[in-house]
Amino acid sequence: MDLTADAQALLLVCSHLGLSGEASPKPLNLREWNSLARRLLDSPLGSPGALLGLSAETLEVELDLPEHRASRLATLLSRGGGLAIELQRLELLGIWVTTRADEAYPSRLRQRLREAAPTILFGAGEPALLGQPGLAVVGSRNVDEQGKACASLAGNACGREGLVLYSGGARGVDTISTTAALEARGTAVSILAQSLERAIRAPDAREKLMSGDLALVTPYSPNAGFTVGLAMGRNKLIYTMADYALVVAADEGRGGTWSGASEVLRRGWVPVFVLDGPDVPEGNRALIERGGLPFPASLLRDDTNLRSWLDSHVAPPSEQVVQPKLL
């Protein structure tokens, strides 16, 4: 795959690609990269690509770094051959990569998350789907019949009305809503907290990836296994790529659905609708009390014009015209 110098530098210092052995230095985490990016912007170097080929001594001087940090950075930057081999392997699998230094990086993540936006995204399928108008549908893995109906309705409506269905790609609400959207000849983006390499091998996913109707994305290494921590970390991406969010079912005070929705309500990234009715989980009621917008269970009909209903209850968030300076 073709990479800019900036993207290559970001992959070298922030990803595990091409690293092997216990003696290898750890890639920079998000906090460390943000600190380095600020130094870059304030230095004569100016961009990540300018780091390529520099010695530890030069990095120490140009970026005013301690010796041990400059040495670690130089070592990470020196593994271009290993990175190229790994990128070639991923490309053969159908996996692409975009970084915060690329124009193709989803603009909504830049605008809404700023320095909390992941430095690197790995994906498969149609990258142009990322950040297109859509609805984030989230909820518990174990969901009752009313929740299943809501997830299916939301997915079907997204397919009929041209909204991308954003989800976390997990079983339960995520899978039900995504399947409904694709069966309605719509499009979907699943932001994964589990192995992308494994996910693209599923026969039903493979067909939709090749047709351009589905994109699978992760901010983690493509072969990373699922952990609760990874799931919690990627939840904000599901919301911030969309125009609206719909919480189908949440457990009060615990779980990824609760924590993710609570954070979005606190930060105001997107309007958060919550399934409401006499038999919804207590977590749904608590989220409504925290500012979630009621989504009546009575709307669970195939003839519901979902987009019009959402627009009539809250205006979509305004987009910033000026992109923040972000490496």
N, C-alpha and C positions, 0 to 999 in steps of 0.2 A: 504494500500500500504506500502511496505517496504521502510523505510527511513534510511539513514545513520545519525549518530549523527550530522554531519556537516549540512546536509540538514534540519534536524529537528530544529536546532538552527536558521538557516536562516529564516525558515518559521515563527518561533515564534517571531523573532524581526523585520521582514520586511514585513509580510503580515497581512491582516485584519482577517484571518481565526480564528474563535473562539472568536473574540472580540465582546463584547456586552455592551451596555450602554454608556452614555455620560461620565461616570467617567473613562472609560478605556483609557489607554495611547495610543497615536498615534504610529503606527509602524514607524520604521526608514525609511526615504526616501533614495533614492540612494546616495545622497551626504553624509548623515549621516552614512550610512553603509560603504561607502568607507573610511571615516575617522576612523571608528571603526576597520575596517579590517586592516588598516595600523598599528593601535595600537596592534592588535592581533598578527600580523606578527613580531612585534618588542618585544613582551612580551614572558614570559615563557609559556603562554597558547598555542600560536601558531596556533590554529585552532578554527573554530566556535563551534565545538562539545564540546570543553573544557569549554564553558560558562555554559553548562547545570548544574543545581543544585547549582550554586554559589550564595551566598548572595550578597546583595547590598554592604555591607562593603568589601567583598573580591573583588568584581568587581572594586570598587573604588580604592583599593590599587594596584591590579594586572595590571589595565589598566590606572592608573593615571587619573581617571575621576572625574569631579566635583560630589558632592553628589547627586544633582538632576538628573543628567544623569545616574548615577549608579543605583539610585532608579527606574527610568523609565525602564532601561534595565532589572533589576531583576524582575519587575512586568510583563513585556512582556514574559520573560523566564518561568514564573511560571504557564502559562496557558496550560500546556501540555495536560490536559484532554479535554479541549474545542477544541484544535487543532486536536486531534485524532478523535473526533466525527465528525468534519467537513470534515476531509480527508476521513473518511469512507463513508460519504454521497456522496462526489465527486466521489469516486471510483465506487460506485453503479451506478452513472450516466455515467461512462465510461471516467472520466476525470483524467488525470495523472498530475504529477508535476515534474519539474526538476529545480535545483538551480545551481548557479554559482559554488557551491562547489562539484557538481557531475561530474563524468567523461562523462556522457551522455549529458551534456550541449553542445549545438552546438559550435564547436571549432571556427568557423568563427566569431561568435559574440565576443568571447574572443580576437581573434587576431585583428579584425578590430575596435571594439568599445572600447576595454580595459575597463576602469572604467565606461564608459557609457553603458556597457552591463547590461541589467536588472538583478537584483539579482534572480528573480524567473520567470519561464515560466509555465503557465498552458496550457494543451493541451488535445486533443482527437484525436483518430485515430493512425496512425503509426508514432511513434516518430523518427524512423530511417530515415524518409524522410528529416528531418531538416538538412540543410547544404549539401545535396546531390547536384551534379552538376545541374544547372538549370538557368532559365531566370526569372527575375523579370519584370512583365508587369504592368504598372501603367498608370493612365489617369483619366480624368474627368468622373463624374457620367453621365453627359449629353454629349453624343458624337454623331457626325454625322455619316453618312453611311460609309464614308471612314474609320473613326476611328473604327467603328464596324467591318469592314472587316479586318482591321489590327489586332485587338484584337483576332478575330476568327482564322485568319491565324497563329498568333503566338502560340495560345493555341494548335491548331491542329498539328503544327510542333513540338512542345514540346512533345506531346503525341506520335507522330510517331518516334521521334528521341531519346527518352529516357531521356529528360530533365525534371526536376521538374518545374512546373509552379508556381512561387511565386507571390502572390498578397495580397491585403488588404481585400479581401472578401466583398467589397462594391458593390452596383449595378453599372451598366455601364460597363466600361472596365474590371474591376476585374471579375465580374460575367461572362461576355462573354468569356474572355480568359480561365477562369477556367473550364467552361462548355465544351468548345471546347477541352481542353486537356483531360478531363475525358472521353468525348465521343470518343476520339481517342485512348482509352485504355491506357492513360498515368496517371501520378500522379500529385498532386497539394498540395501546402501548402498555407493556407490563414492565415495571421497574423491579428487578429481582434482588433478593437478598440471598440467593442460592446460586449454584453453579450455572453460568450461562452456557458453558460448553455442554453440559448435560441437557439443559432445557432445549437447545436447538435440535437435539436428536429425536425429540418426540415427533412421531409421524404427522400428527394433526398440526403441530406448530410449524413443522418444516414446510408444509404446503402453503400456509398463510404467509410465512416469511418470504417465500419465493414469489408469491403473487403481489407482494407489497402492501398487504392489508394489515400486517402485524409487525411490530418492532418489539424486540426484547432488549432491555437495557440494564446495566448494572454499574454502580460507581466502584465496585470491588473487582479484584482479580477475576478473570473469566472462569477460573477453576475453583474459586473459593466455595467452601461448603457453607450450609446454612448455620447461622447462630442467631440467637435472640438479639444480641447487640447489633449485628449487621441489619436485621430487620428494622430495629428502632431507628438506626441511622439513616436508612433509605426512605423512611415514611414521608419525610418532608418533601422529597422529590416528587412523589405521587401527586401531592396537592399543588405544588408550585408550578407544575407544567400545565395545569388545567385552568379553566375559567371559573368553575364551580366545583364543589365537593358534595357528595351525598354519603352520609354515614347510615348504613343499613342497620347495624347492630353493634352495640358496644357494652362491654362489662364495666360497671362503674368503678373508677379508681384503679384499674389495672389493665394490663395488656396493651399491645401496640396500637389498636384502634383508638382506645381512650387517650393514650399519651399523644399520639399524632394529632388527633382532632383538637385536643386541648391546646397544643402548641399553636396550631393554625388559628384558633379562635383568639388566642392571646396576641398573636403577631398581626392578625388581620390580612394574611396573604391573599386569601380568596374567601368568598361567601361559603359558609358551611351549612348545608341543609341536613336535617336529621329526621329519619323516619319517625312519625308520631302517630299515636293511636292508643286504644285501650290496652293492647296486649304487647306493647314494645318493651324491650329490656329496660331496667332501671337506669342503665348507663345512658340510654337515649334521652330519658327525661332530664338527667343531670346535665347533659351537654346542652340541651335547650335552655336550661336555667343559666348556663354559662354564656349564652349568646348565640347558640345554634338556632337556625331558622327552621321551624316546623315544616316537615314534608308529610302531608296527611296521607294515611294509609288508604283513604278513599280514592286517591289518584291512581291506584293500582289497576289501571285498565289499559288495554292495548290501543285505545283511541286517544290517549292523553298526548297532547302536544307538549312534550317535556320542555323543549327549549323556550317556547313562548311563556310557559308557566314560570320557569326560572327567571326569565327576563322581567316578567311582570312583578316579581316579588323583590328583586334586587338588581341593580345595574351591575354589569360585569366590571371587574376592577379595571381602572384606567392603566394603560401601559405608558411607561416612561419613554420619551422620544430619544433622549440622550443616553447612550450606553455608558455605564460607569467604567472608569479606567480600572481594569482588573486583569492581572496576569495569572 
